[in-house]
Amino acid sequence: MDAPRDDRYVSGYAAGPPERRSISPNVATLPHHRHEPELTRRSVTGSERKEHCSTRFTAEDPARGRRRTLPGMRAVVITRPGGPEVLELAVVPDPAPGPGEVVLTVAATSVNRADIMQRKGFYPPPPGSPEWPGLEASGTVSEVGPGVTGWSVGDAACALLTGGGYAEKVAVPVSRLLPVPGGVGLVDAAGLPETTCTVWNNVMMLAGLRPGETLLVHGGSSGIGTTAVQIARAVGAVVAVTAGSAAKLERCAELGASILVNYREQDFVAEVKAATGGRGADVVLDNMGAKYLARNVEVLAPHGRLVVIGLQGGRKAELDLSLLLEKWASVHATSLRWRPADEVARIVASVAEHVWPLVADGAVRPVVHARLPIEDVGEAHRLVESSAHVGKVLLTF
Ligand SMILES: NC(=O)c1ccc[n+]([C@@H]2O[C@H](COP(=O)([O-])OP(=O)(O)OC[C@H]3O[C@@H](n4cnc5c(N)ncnc54)[C@H](OP(=O)(O)O)[C@@H]3O)[C@@H](O)[C@H]2O)c1
């Protein structure tokens, strides 16, 4: 993948980014760390956990010019590319906060579709990011690095990560940290950063959805979809959704969608045009990519904006540009994980300013399908892959 380099996480795990490896972390080879006396990557369950977690590491600490002892922490590692069975709990080195970072002791993380791609070997973490998955987490600040202001040990927070959320602790730059919003529990807050930042950035900051306009959300019952429906309603837009069953469409309607399309039985272009007097959707938030490109352009209203954020239906398609010309329409595509740090900081700040008040007053809520213990991570991945869920599947520590 040709993605821009990002320097965040420079110091979370070492003075420089860990060596890039394609599969799972071998703790013994992480720079600046060595294990003692015995460290193997294997499943850790129940009574074994305490014993495993008492394993300690010595780590060179260049900032202080001496070695110090770090306790290990539990993390879910990807032992090789494959199915949910390749996920294992193991002991890995504790993170240490670098300048401008805190360490979050994780209460919960969530399963995102990107974690499944990473597990299959298709979506490696950016340089400097922990090798273990997890794009968001909630928890309590347990260490504060040099230069950090505004955050203290004991603060409850949630964080947008480039990886590493499937662990007891994660180092995170404060520019990626958000307070736990009022009315949301610490665990459920783990389901907010990735969806709110993705939706707010694409639908509002990029596509500029306005009150009275129509937003079409594909996969309306997904983690992203349930958030998009609520945010769009909160800003006064009309919301259309696609979903694969009547039950899921009903959940979308409860959240505020008013145009409901079962993509297995109906044509979304015809349905959305019929419901909007032939005008179409002003903004389309798309998770399907190639498979829907032509129809997404067809469903756009004049001056419409299509934003592609997922490629579940493939990456290559032909586009008749004359259709864009005729409608003065545009096509955008973004990803969050590989985004430069300053852009992510702007997105997180905008979410804190505009979305957090909507969460605090109850207009936007994390929709949580299940909260499973981290030991059930394989089951959680199977659940998300089955698409039986509505909203987020969380993993708790
Ligand atoms: N670019 C970014 O920055 C970014 C960030 C986060 C997420 N994403 C992407 O956003 C999408 C949603 O993520 P998530 O974690 O919320 O996923 P998720 O909960 O696993 O949901 C996947 C969704 O895809 C829907 N779907 C499957 N086939 C469909 C079809 N033919 N037409 C319409 N919808 C269909 C499913 O609907 P049914 O269950 O009803 O079949 C389900 O709602 C993913 O593609 C993910 O990669 C992108």
The ligand as a MOL file (V3000), in Angstrom:
LIG
                    3D

  0  0  0     0  0            999 V3000
M  V30 BEGIN CTAB
M  V30 COUNTS 48 52 0 0 0
M  V30 BEGIN ATOM
M  V30 1 N -11.7310 5.1020 5.5790 0
M  V30 2 C -11.7810 5.1640 6.8960 0
M  V30 3 O -11.1550 6.0090 7.5170 0
M  V30 4 C -12.6380 4.1770 7.6340 0
M  V30 5 C -12.6820 4.1880 9.0410 0
M  V30 6 C -13.5190 3.2650 9.6870 0
M  V30 7 C -14.2720 2.3740 8.9180 0
M  V30 8 N -14.1810 2.3780 7.5660 0 CHG=1
M  V30 9 C -14.9740 1.4590 6.7170 0
M  V30 10 O -16.3330 1.7040 6.9980 0
M  V30 11 C -17.0760 0.5050 6.7840 0
M  V30 12 C -17.8950 0.2110 8.0220 0
M  V30 13 O -16.9930 -0.1000 9.0730 0
M  V30 14 P -17.5210 -0.8160 10.4080 0
M  V30 15 O -16.3430 -1.1510 11.2480 0
M  V30 16 O -18.6000 0.0100 10.9780 0 CHG=-1
M  V30 17 O -18.0870 -2.1520 9.7590 0
M  V30 18 P -19.1360 -3.2210 10.1870 0
M  V30 19 O -19.8070 -2.8510 11.4760 0
M  V30 20 O -18.4610 -4.5140 10.1230 0
M  V30 21 O -20.2090 -3.1350 9.0140 0
M  V30 22 C -20.0300 -3.5570 7.6960 0
M  V30 23 C -21.3250 -3.1640 6.9930 0
M  V30 24 O -21.2440 -3.4710 5.5850 0
M  V30 25 C -22.5870 -3.6390 5.1760 0
M  V30 26 N -22.7100 -4.2400 3.8610 0
M  V30 27 C -22.2830 -5.4420 3.4340 0
M  V30 28 N -22.6390 -5.6160 2.1350 0
M  V30 29 C -23.3220 -4.5060 1.7570 0
M  V30 30 C -23.9430 -4.0890 0.5600 0
M  V30 31 N -23.9220 -4.8400 -0.5420 0
M  V30 32 N -24.5540 -2.8880 0.5340 0
M  V30 33 C -24.5800 -2.0790 1.6270 0
M  V30 34 N -24.0050 -2.4210 2.7950 0
M  V30 35 C -23.3710 -3.6260 2.8620 0
M  V30 36 C -23.1570 -4.5270 6.2540 0
M  V30 37 O -24.5580 -4.4660 6.1880 0
M  V30 38 P -25.5030 -5.7220 6.5980 0
M  V30 39 O -24.9680 -6.1980 7.9180 0
M  V30 40 O -26.8450 -5.1370 6.6740 0
M  V30 41 O -25.3300 -6.7420 5.5230 0
M  V30 42 C -22.5680 -3.8640 7.5090 0
M  V30 43 O -23.4460 -2.8830 7.9920 0
M  V30 44 C -16.0710 -0.5780 6.4580 0
M  V30 45 O -16.0000 -0.7410 5.0680 0
M  V30 46 C -14.7710 -0.0050 7.0050 0
M  V30 47 O -13.6430 -0.5220 6.3470 0
M  V30 48 C -13.3790 3.2680 6.9240 0
M  V30 END ATOM
M  V30 BEGIN BOND
M  V30 1 1 1 2
M  V30 2 2 2 3
M  V30 3 1 2 4
M  V30 4 1 4 5
M  V30 5 2 4 48
M  V30 6 2 5 6
M  V30 7 1 6 7
M  V30 8 2 7 8
M  V30 9 1 8 9
M  V30 10 1 8 48
M  V30 11 1 9 10
M  V30 12 1 9 46
M  V30 13 1 10 11
M  V30 14 1 11 12
M  V30 15 1 11 44
M  V30 16 1 12 13
M  V30 17 1 13 14
M  V30 18 2 14 15
M  V30 19 1 14 16
M  V30 20 1 14 17
M  V30 21 1 17 18
M  V30 22 2 18 19
M  V30 23 1 18 20
M  V30 24 1 18 21
M  V30 25 1 21 22
M  V30 26 1 22 23
M  V30 27 1 23 24
M  V30 28 1 23 42
M  V30 29 1 24 25
M  V30 30 1 25 26
M  V30 31 1 25 36
M  V30 32 1 26 27
M  V30 33 1 26 35
M  V30 34 2 27 28
M  V30 35 1 28 29
M  V30 36 1 29 30
M  V30 37 2 29 35
M  V30 38 1 30 31
M  V30 39 2 30 32
M  V30 40 1 32 33
M  V30 41 2 33 34
M  V30 42 1 34 35
M  V30 43 1 36 37
M  V30 44 1 36 42
M  V30 45 1 37 38
M  V30 46 2 38 39
M  V30 47 1 38 40
M  V30 48 1 38 41
M  V30 49 1 42 43
M  V30 50 1 44 45
M  V30 51 1 44 46
M  V30 52 1 46 47
M  V30 END BOND
M  V30 END CTAB
M  END
